[in-house]
Every structure is written in C-alpha cells, then in structure tokens.
Amino acid sequence: MDQLQYSIVIPAYNEQARIGATLERVTECIRTHGWTAELLVVNDGSQDQTAAIVSAAALKHPNIRLIENPGNRGKGYSVRSGMLQARGAIVMFTDADLSAPIEEAELLFAAIANGADVAIGSRWLDRSRQTLRQPLYRRFFGRCFNWLTRLIMNLPLADTQCGFKAFRREAAQAIFIRQHIERWGFDPEILYIALRLGMRVDEVPVTWGHDERTRISYLKDGLKMMEDLLKVRFYSIAGYYRAGPYEEDSLGGCGCGKKSAARVAKY
C-alpha cells in the first residue's frame, strides 16, 4: 500500500454526543481537499456508544479506523497509541470537539512543508481568531499553567495545550516512543522532547472556539499537570529523552537532530 499523505488521530472518551458529526465533518474535509488520508479514532475505554458509532462510520468510510485502548488510560496514552500506529507522511491529532476547525489543518501542513518538524496550533498568537472565548477563570488558569511551563521547562511557546498538532512521520515516531505522561500533561512533554531532540517547532495561529462541554478541571487536573511537569524534568535528567546512537542518522534525515528551533509561523 502506498504511503498516505496524512493521518488524523482523534482521542475519544464518552463522545457519543458529538463523535458522529465530527467524523462526518473530517471525512468531508478530506474529500473536499482531495487528501489521501486515514482517520484514526482512539477509544479510551468509553462507557457509552462511542465505539459503536465509530464502527458504523467505518463501514461507510473505509479510511476510518477504530483503535481500542485497554480501558481508560488517558488522553496522552490515546494520542501516543494513535500516532505510533499512524501511516501517513504527516500525522496530526485533534480534539473530538473540533474546537480548532479541521480545515485549519492546512495551516499546520503548510508549516511542515516549509521545513518544520512539528507544527502546533496556537489560540493566543492571534486572539481575533477566537470565535468563542473561554470563561475568564479558564483563561486565567490556562495562562498561569503556560507561564509555569515556560518557567519549569523553558518552552518558548505561547500555547502548549492546544489540541491541534502535526508532525513529520519520522519526528512523531521519535517523539512519541519517548513519551511517558499519559494524561492531560502530555502536551508539554512531547514539545519538550521535540526541542530536546533538536527539532524545529513552528507555532501557528489557528481559529478556535471554546466548547463548554470540555471535561478538564483546572484545579484538579491543573495540579496533576504541575506534577507531570516536574516528572518531565526528572525524566530529562535521567536521560529518558536522549537520542540513541543508532538514531542520529534517521533524525538528521528528517531535519531533526540539528539545532533546535521554536518560532512563530506567519501564514
């Protein structure tokens, strides 16, 4: 089978209310743009009809694949599972609520075509693109977490948490095989790994609209994410993220393993 252009990974937990519409919108976008793409939905131990809805959609759209986690393992575990099983030359993940419209994926793909190893959507670089803003308290906690991420992990990025990220296949394989954080705090870890391995990370402004049905708790989950940031620092000191002696050539071949860079992309 020829390699696909794109793989789109969607982690899903108890998403029966919106996963059907999400799959229809993504498959329509794939058809409209003429992409050669697969759509992987990773079911994270849902207790509702999520898996059944995805399976039914796969009968209608053969490019949809359902991946089942062994129980509820977390968003980070789900994304890692999907990304490591993806077959596209460019692999990306997006949230099931499509807070960033799937059509915006072209901006991420353009960044990679222009030399990035990793392209991440940002809600904060151009606030005029926010169609529905978060409540004030969520914005406050989100900015506090981003400030702490910069402080603890030295990540030079405006928005680490937006669930809209794309990777060259080789970069994704190198990053996600090293990922250890399995729940909400995985985003800073994968970006830290990318920069640790010398990859170029482009941050791209995207359209984004807040979904009130989001399940994250900024107090409970925020504390857990803080713990995860400290774990990443420990893992880094322990050498978990180093490139092995047999990886240098492959990393260099995808533009990685050279001088790391993080920059704001203007499209």
C-alpha positions as CSV (number, residue, x, y, z in Angstrom):
1,M,0.0,0.0,0.0
2,D,1.4,3.4,-1.0
3,Q,2.1,5.7,2.0
4,L,-0.7,8.0,2.9
5,Q,-0.3,11.8,2.8
6,Y,-1.9,12.4,6.2
7,S,-3.1,10.6,9.3
8,I,-5.6,12.3,11.6
9,V,-5.8,11.0,15.1
10,I,-8.8,11.8,17.4
11,P,-8.7,10.6,21.0
12,A,-12.2,9.9,22.3
13,Y,-13.7,9.2,25.7
14,N,-17.5,9.1,26.1
15,E,-18.0,11.1,22.9
16,Q,-21.3,9.7,21.6
17,A,-23.0,13.1,21.6
18,R,-20.6,14.6,19.0
19,I,-18.3,11.9,17.5
20,G,-20.7,11.1,14.7
21,A,-20.8,14.7,13.5
22,T,-17.1,15.1,14.0
23,L,-16.3,12.1,11.7
24,E,-18.7,13.4,9.0
25,R,-17.0,16.8,9.1
26,V,-13.5,15.4,9.0
27,T,-14.2,12.9,6.2
28,E,-16.0,15.7,4.2
29,C,-12.9,17.9,4.6
30,I,-10.7,15.0,3.4
31,R,-12.9,14.5,0.4
32,T,-13.1,18.3,-0.4
33,H,-9.4,18.8,-0.3
34,G,-8.6,15.6,-2.1
35,W,-6.3,14.4,0.7
36,T,-5.0,10.8,0.7
37,A,-5.7,10.3,4.4
38,E,-6.7,8.0,7.2
39,L,-8.7,8.9,10.3
40,L,-7.9,7.0,13.5
41,V,-10.2,7.3,16.4
42,V,-8.7,6.0,19.7
43,N,-11.4,4.9,22.1
44,D,-10.2,5.4,25.6
45,G,-12.5,2.9,27.4
46,S,-15.7,4.8,26.7
47,Q,-18.7,3.6,28.6
48,D,-21.2,4.9,26.1
49,Q,-21.8,4.2,22.4
50,T,-18.7,5.9,21.1
51,A,-17.1,2.7,19.7
52,A,-20.3,1.6,18.1
53,I,-20.8,5.0,16.3
54,V,-17.2,4.9,15.1
55,S,-17.5,1.3,13.9
56,A,-20.7,2.2,12.0
57,A,-19.0,5.2,10.4
58,A,-16.1,3.0,9.3
59,L,-18.5,0.9,7.3
60,K,-19.4,4.0,5.3
61,H,-15.9,5.5,5.2
62,P,-13.2,2.8,4.8
63,N,-10.4,5.3,5.7
64,I,-11.7,5.4,9.3
65,R,-10.0,3.1,11.8
66,L,-11.1,2.4,15.4
67,I,-8.3,1.7,17.9
68,E,-9.3,0.4,21.4
69,N,-7.4,1.2,24.5
70,P,-7.1,-1.4,27.3
71,G,-9.5,0.5,29.5
72,N,-9.4,4.2,30.3
73,R,-5.8,5.2,30.1
74,G,-5.9,9.0,29.4
75,K,-5.6,11.4,26.6
76,G,-1.8,11.2,26.4
77,Y,-1.9,7.4,26.1
78,S,-4.6,7.7,23.4
79,V,-2.7,10.2,21.3
80,R,0.5,8.2,21.6
81,S,-1.2,5.0,20.6
82,G,-2.8,6.6,17.5
83,M,0.3,8.5,16.5
84,L,2.6,5.4,16.7
85,Q,0.1,3.4,14.6
86,A,-0.5,6.1,12.0
87,R,0.8,5.5,8.5
88,G,0.7,9.0,7.0
89,A,3.8,11.0,5.9
90,I,2.4,13.8,8.1
91,V,0.5,12.8,11.2
92,M,-1.6,15.0,13.4
93,F,-4.0,14.9,16.3
94,T,-7.1,17.0,17.0
95,D,-9.7,17.0,19.8
96,A,-13.1,15.4,19.2
97,D,-14.9,18.7,19.7
98,L,-13.0,20.2,16.7
99,S,-12.5,23.5,18.7
100,A,-9.9,24.2,16.0
101,P,-11.8,23.5,12.7
102,I,-10.3,20.6,10.9
103,E,-10.0,22.9,7.8
104,E,-7.2,24.7,9.7
105,A,-5.1,21.6,9.4
106,E,-3.9,23.1,6.1
107,L,-2.0,25.7,8.1
108,L,-0.1,23.1,10.0
109,F,0.6,21.1,6.9
110,A,1.9,24.3,5.2
111,A,4.3,24.9,8.2
112,I,5.7,21.4,7.8
113,A,6.0,21.8,4.0
114,N,8.1,24.9,4.8
115,G,10.6,23.0,6.9
116,A,9.1,22.5,10.4
117,D,9.3,19.1,12.0
118,V,6.4,19.9,14.3
119,A,3.6,22.5,13.8
120,I,1.3,23.4,16.7
121,G,-1.9,25.4,16.7
122,S,-2.0,28.4,19.0
123,R,-5.0,30.1,20.5
124,W,-3.0,33.1,21.8
125,L,-0.9,34.4,18.9
126,D,-3.9,36.0,17.2
127,R,-6.8,36.3,19.6
128,S,-9.0,37.8,16.9
129,R,-9.3,34.2,15.5
130,Q,-11.1,33.0,18.7
131,T,-14.7,32.6,17.7
132,L,-15.9,31.8,21.2
133,R,-13.6,32.6,24.1
134,Q,-13.1,30.7,27.3
135,P,-14.6,32.0,30.5
136,L,-12.3,34.4,32.3
137,Y,-11.4,31.9,35.0
138,R,-10.3,29.3,32.4
139,R,-8.2,31.9,30.6
140,F,-6.6,32.8,33.9
141,F,-5.7,29.2,34.9
142,G,-4.6,28.4,31.3
143,R,-2.2,31.4,31.2
144,C,-0.8,30.6,34.7
145,F,-0.1,27.0,33.6
146,N,1.6,28.2,30.4
147,W,3.7,30.6,32.5
148,L,4.8,27.8,34.8
149,T,5.5,25.6,31.7
150,R,7.9,28.3,30.5
151,L,9.5,28.6,33.9
152,I,9.9,24.9,34.7
153,M,10.6,23.5,31.2
154,N,11.9,26.6,29.3
155,L,9.5,26.1,26.4
156,P,9.5,29.2,24.2
157,L,5.9,28.7,23.1
158,A,2.7,30.8,23.6
159,D,0.3,27.9,23.8
160,T,1.4,24.3,24.6
161,Q,-2.1,23.0,25.4
162,C,-4.0,23.5,22.1
163,G,-5.0,20.0,21.0
164,F,-4.2,20.6,17.4
165,K,-0.6,19.5,16.4
166,A,1.0,18.0,13.4
167,F,4.3,16.1,12.9
168,R,6.5,14.7,10.2
169,R,6.1,11.0,10.5
170,E,9.8,10.5,11.5
171,A,9.6,13.2,14.1
172,A,6.4,11.7,15.5
173,Q,8.0,8.3,15.8
174,A,11.0,9.7,17.6
175,I,8.9,11.8,20.0
176,F,6.0,9.5,20.9
177,I,8.2,6.5,21.5
178,R,9.8,8.5,24.4
179,Q,6.5,9.9,25.8
180,H,5.8,8.9,29.4
181,I,3.0,11.2,30.5
182,E,-0.4,9.5,29.8
183,R,-3.0,12.1,30.8
184,W,-3.6,15.8,30.4
185,G,0.1,16.9,31.0
186,F,1.4,15.1,27.9
187,D,1.5,18.2,25.6
188,P,4.4,20.0,27.2
189,E,6.3,16.7,27.4
190,I,6.1,16.0,23.7
191,L,7.1,19.6,22.8
192,Y,10.0,19.3,25.3
193,I,11.1,16.1,23.7
194,A,10.9,17.7,20.2
195,L,13.2,20.5,21.2
196,R,15.4,18.2,23.2
197,L,16.0,16.2,20.0
198,G,16.8,19.3,18.1
199,M,13.6,19.5,16.0
200,R,12.1,22.7,14.6
201,V,8.8,23.6,16.1
202,D,6.6,26.2,14.4
203,E,3.7,27.8,16.3
204,V,0.8,28.7,14.0
205,P,-2.2,30.9,14.8
206,V,-5.5,29.0,14.3
207,T,-9.2,29.7,14.5
208,W,-10.5,28.3,17.8
209,G,-13.8,28.2,19.7
210,H,-14.3,27.2,23.3
211,D,-16.6,24.2,23.9
212,E,-18.4,24.4,27.2
213,R,-18.6,20.6,27.3
214,T,-14.8,20.2,27.9
215,R,-14.1,17.9,30.9
216,I,-10.9,19.3,32.2
217,S,-10.9,20.6,35.8
218,Y,-8.4,23.5,36.1
219,L,-7.9,22.9,39.8
220,K,-7.8,19.1,40.0
221,D,-6.2,18.5,36.6
222,G,-4.1,21.6,36.9
223,L,-2.4,20.2,40.0
224,K,-1.8,16.9,38.2
225,M,-0.3,18.7,35.2
226,M,2.1,20.5,37.5
227,E,3.2,17.2,38.9
228,D,3.7,16.0,35.3
229,L,5.9,19.0,34.5
230,L,8.2,18.0,37.4
231,K,8.2,14.4,36.2
232,V,9.3,15.6,32.7
233,R,12.3,17.4,34.3
234,F,13.2,14.3,36.2
235,Y,12.9,12.1,33.1
236,S,15.1,14.5,31.2
237,I,17.8,14.5,33.9
238,A,17.6,10.7,34.0
239,G,18.3,10.6,30.2
240,Y,15.0,9.2,29.0
241,Y,14.8,11.7,26.1
242,R,18.2,11.4,24.6
243,A,18.7,10.2,21.0
244,G,20.3,6.8,20.9
245,P,23.5,6.1,18.9
246,Y,21.6,4.5,16.1
247,E,19.0,7.3,15.8
248,E,21.3,10.1,14.8
249,D,21.2,9.4,11.1
250,S,17.5,9.0,10.9
251,L,16.8,12.1,13.0
252,G,19.2,14.1,10.8
253,G,17.5,12.7,7.7
254,C,14.2,14.3,8.7
255,G,15.7,17.6,9.5
256,C,15.9,16.7,13.2
257,G,18.8,16.2,15.4
258,K,20.3,19.6,14.4
259,K,20.0,22.9,16.1
260,S,16.6,23.1,17.8
261,A,14.3,26.0,17.0
262,A,10.9,27.2,18.0
263,R,9.4,30.1,16.2
264,V,6.1,31.7,15.3
265,A,5.0,31.0,11.8
266,K,3.1,33.6,9.9
267,Y,0.6,32.3,7.3
